[in-house]
Amino acid sequence: MIRLRLSRSRTLNSLVVLITICIVWELVVDLLNIPQYILPTPTSIISTTIKYSNYLLRNLLDTSIHALVGLALAAMFSLTISLPLAYSEAVRDTVYPLITGFNAIPRAALVPLLALWFGLGSMPKILTAFLIAFFPVLVPTLTAMVTIEKELWELLMSFGATKTQILIKVGIPRAMPYFLSSLHMGLTSSFVGTVIAEMVASDSGLGYVILSSTSRLDTALAFSCLILLALITFTLSKVLSVVERRVVGWAYRVST
């Protein structure tokens, strides 16, 4: 009951802050006579969102599907590659520096190449989402697997456990809280990657709408897209939090 009241209080405080920001924003734009194509007012953004609601929802769905497919691929590939990297130090020392080096390449620079190789459409968006989300998911998962305490290793091996058994029965459960937590960052990254690809190699999705609307100086429509992106990632992150609590609730301290 206390936790529920605290949650409601925090939500109310957040709403008050948000409404205050919108009021100040509206007043500043009106008082300074800032052109709508430079900075639209919140009321203008709301009216534009309502006016183009069907169009925006259709493109939001397109962006969300590609981002989530990219995130799913990043999650599966991260779990798959973490096991051999955690199992063999030689493999880890060989492969991990290559992955780290590739991560230093701006993924946005790869989008034109992906468009050249795979054409316009879904593939560049999914691959860009995957490439950007992969590293933020891999690192915490792999770190959790390779940092099993030395004493625990020695204890389990003294009971006859093999390295494979330790990784499967201890390493994977130990890594799950880190893996699920990393999906929050991966979720945001996958949407960023999808929007970038839509601006370069697509004729649909919110990224494409942002690019086309700003070229027409329809800034309110661009802001509508940004707000929808924030709302969908926030909502999906909350869903992930619920799943995380149900699957690995044992890993969290009970608040008093």
C-alpha positions in Angstrom: 0.0 0.0 0.0 2.8 2.4 0.9 4.7 1.6 -2.3 1.5 2.2 -4.3 1.0 5.6 -2.7 4.6 6.5 -3.4 4.2 5.5 -7.0 1.1 7.5 -7.4 2.8 10.5 -5.7 5.8 10.3 -8.0 3.5 10.0 -11.1 1.5 13.1 -10.0 4.7 15.0 -9.4 6.0 14.1 -12.9 2.7 15.2 -14.4 2.9 18.6 -12.6 6.4 19.2 -13.8 5.4 18.2 -17.4 2.4 20.5 -17.4 4.5 23.4 -16.0 7.1 22.9 -18.7 4.3 23.0 -21.4 2.8 26.2 -19.9 6.1 28.0 -19.8 6.9 26.7 -23.3 3.6 28.1 -24.6 4.1 31.5 -22.9 7.7 31.9 -24.1 6.8 31.2 -27.7 3.9 33.6 -27.7 5.7 36.4 -25.8 8.8 36.2 -27.9 6.8 35.8 -31.2 8.9 32.8 -32.2 7.8 31.5 -35.6 5.9 28.1 -35.5 8.3 26.6 -38.0 11.2 27.3 -35.5 9.5 26.2 -32.3 5.8 25.2 -32.4 3.7 25.6 -29.2 2.5 22.6 -27.3 -1.1 23.3 -28.4 0.0 23.4 -32.0 1.8 20.0 -31.6 -1.3 18.5 -30.0 -3.6 19.7 -32.7 -1.2 18.4 -35.4 -1.0 15.1 -33.7 -4.8 14.8 -33.7 -5.0 15.9 -37.3 -2.5 13.4 -38.5 -3.3 10.7 -36.0 -3.9 7.8 -38.4 -0.9 8.7 -40.5 1.3 8.9 -37.4 0.1 5.7 -35.8 0.7 3.8 -39.1 4.3 5.0 -39.2 4.7 4.5 -35.5 3.7 0.9 -35.9 6.2 0.5 -38.8 9.0 1.9 -36.7 8.2 -0.1 -33.7 8.1 -3.4 -35.5 11.5 -2.9 -37.1 13.0 -1.7 -33.9 11.7 -4.6 -31.9 12.9 -7.1 -34.5 16.3 -5.6 -34.3 16.3 -5.7 -30.5 15.2 -9.3 -30.5 18.1 -10.2 -32.9 20.5 -8.3 -30.7 19.3 -10.1 -27.6 19.5 -13.6 -29.1 22.9 -13.0 -30.7 24.3 -11.5 -27.4 23.2 -14.5 -25.4 24.5 -16.9 -28.1 27.9 -15.3 -28.4 28.4 -14.7 -24.7 28.6 -18.4 -23.9 31.7 -19.2 -26.1 33.3 -15.9 -25.1 32.8 -16.7 -21.4 33.8 -20.4 -21.8 37.2 -19.7 -23.5 39.6 -17.0 -22.5 41.5 -17.5 -25.7 38.3 -17.0 -27.8 37.4 -13.9 -25.7 40.8 -12.3 -26.1 40.6 -12.9 -29.9 37.0 -12.0 -30.7 36.1 -9.3 -28.1 38.7 -6.7 -29.3 37.2 -7.1 -32.8 33.7 -6.5 -31.5 34.9 -3.5 -29.5 36.7 -2.1 -32.5 33.6 -2.5 -34.6 31.6 -0.7 -31.9 33.7 2.4 -32.4 32.4 2.7 -36.0 29.4 5.1 -36.2 26.6 2.9 -37.2 24.9 5.8 -39.0 27.8 5.7 -41.5 26.9 2.1 -42.3 23.3 2.9 -43.3 24.1 4.0 -46.9 26.1 0.8 -47.4 23.2 -1.3 -46.0 20.9 0.5 -48.4 23.2 -0.2 -51.3 23.5 -3.9 -50.4 19.9 -4.6 -49.4 18.0 -1.8 -51.1 15.4 0.4 -49.5 12.9 -1.1 -47.1 12.9 -3.3 -44.0 16.4 -4.9 -44.1 18.5 -1.7 -43.5 16.2 -0.6 -40.7 16.4 -4.0 -38.9 20.1 -4.3 -39.4 20.8 -0.8 -38.1 18.6 -1.4 -35.1 20.5 -4.7 -34.4 23.9 -3.2 -34.8 23.3 -0.3 -32.5 21.5 -2.4 -29.8 23.9 -5.3 -29.9 26.8 -3.9 -27.9 24.8 -2.4 -25.0 23.2 -5.8 -24.5 26.3 -8.0 -25.0 28.7 -6.2 -22.5 26.6 -6.5 -19.3 25.6 -10.1 -20.1 29.2 -11.2 -20.9 30.6 -9.4 -17.8 28.2 -11.2 -15.5 29.2 -14.5 -16.9 33.0 -14.0 -16.7 33.0 -12.5 -13.2 31.8 -15.5 -11.3 33.8 -15.5 -8.0 37.0 -17.5 -8.0 35.9 -19.2 -4.7 32.6 -20.3 -6.2 34.4 -21.7 -9.2 36.8 -23.7 -7.0 34.0 -24.9 -4.8 31.8 -26.1 -7.7 34.7 -27.8 -9.4 35.7 -29.5 -6.2 32.2 -31.1 -6.3 32.9 -32.4 -9.8 31.2 -29.7 -11.8 32.6 -29.1 -15.3 33.2 -25.6 -16.8 30.2 -26.1 -19.1 27.9 -27.0 -16.2 29.1 -24.0 -14.2 28.4 -21.7 -17.1 25.0 -23.1 -17.8 23.7 -23.6 -14.3 25.4 -20.6 -12.6 26.7 -18.3 -15.3 23.4 -17.9 -17.2 21.1 -17.4 -14.2 23.7 -14.9 -12.8 23.7 -13.1 -16.1 19.9 -12.9 -16.5 19.3 -9.8 -14.3 22.1 -8.0 -16.2 20.8 -9.2 -19.5 17.2 -8.1 -18.9 18.4 -4.8 -17.5 20.5 -4.2 -20.5 17.4 -4.6 -22.7 16.3 -1.2 -21.6 19.3 0.4 -23.1 19.0 -1.9 -26.1 15.4 -0.9 -26.6 16.3 2.8 -26.8 19.2 2.1 -29.1 17.1 -0.1 -31.4 14.6 2.8 -31.9 17.5 5.2 -32.5 18.9 2.9 -35.2 15.6 2.4 -36.9 14.9 6.1 -37.0 18.3 6.8 -38.5 17.8 4.2 -41.2 14.4 5.6 -42.0 15.9 9.0 -42.6 18.3 7.5 -45.1 16.9 4.4 -46.6 13.2 4.3 -46.3 9.9 5.9 -47.4 8.0 5.0 -44.2 8.3 5.2 -40.5 8.7 8.1 -38.1 12.2 8.8 -39.2 11.0 9.4 -42.7 8.1 11.6 -41.4 10.5 13.7 -39.4 12.8 14.2 -42.4 10.0 15.0 -44.8 8.1 17.3 -42.4 11.2 19.4 -41.6 11.9 19.8 -45.3 8.4 21.4 -45.5 9.0 23.4 -42.4 6.2 21.5 -40.7 8.0 21.5 -37.4 4.9 20.6 -35.4 4.6 17.3 -37.2 8.2 16.5 -36.5 7.7 17.3 -32.8 4.6 14.9 -32.9 6.9 12.2 -34.1 9.5 12.8 -31.4 6.8 12.8 -28.7 5.4 9.5 -30.0 8.9 8.0 -30.0 9.3 9.0 -26.4 6.0 7.6 -25.4 6.4 4.2 -27.1 9.9 3.7 -25.7 8.7 4.7 -22.2 5.8 2.3 -22.4 7.8 -0.6 -23.7 10.5 0.1 -21.1 7.8 -0.2 -18.4 6.6 -3.5 -19.9 10.2 -4.7 -19.8 10.4 -3.7 -16.1 7.4 -5.8 -15.3 8.8 -8.8 -17.1 12.2 -8.2 -15.4 10.6 -8.2 -11.9 8.6 -11.4 -12.6 11.5 -13.3 -14.1 14.4 -12.2 -11.9 12.7 -10.6 -9.0 14.9 -12.7 -6.7 17.9 -10.5 -7.8 16.4 -7.3 -6.3 16.4 -6.2 -2.7 13.0 -5.8 -1.1 12.5 -2.2 -0.3 11.4 -1.4 3.2 
